Amino acid sequence: MTNQIAVWLAVFILGALMLDITFFGTEHVYFLGKKFYEFLEWLAFWR
């Protein structure tokens, strides 16, 4: 992945997250963040 692609991908993800928070609030983003952290902990267990 080139730097240009990485920057555009980061801009797209952050923009989508900002729109989501603007229109729907932060409750589900917080929930998904907690679940993603639990998933990472589960993956670390199997490492």
Secondary structure in CASP SS format (residue, H / E / C, confidence):
PFRMAT SS
TARGET T0000
AUTHOR 0000-0000-0000
METHOD secondary structure of the structure
MODEL  1
M C 1.00
T C 1.00
N H 1.00
Q H 1.00
I H 1.00
A H 1.00
V H 1.00
W H 1.00
L H 1.00
A H 1.00
V H 1.00
F H 1.00
I H 1.00
L H 1.00
G H 1.00
A H 1.00
L H 1.00
M H 1.00
L H 1.00
D H 1.00
I H 1.00
T H 1.00
F H 1.00
F H 1.00
G C 1.00
T C 1.00
E H 1.00
H H 1.00
V H 1.00
Y H 1.00
F H 1.00
L H 1.00
G H 1.00
K H 1.00
K H 1.00
F H 1.00
Y H 1.00
E H 1.00
F H 1.00
L H 1.00
E H 1.00
W H 1.00
L H 1.00
A H 1.00
F H 1.00
W C 1.00
R C 1.00
END
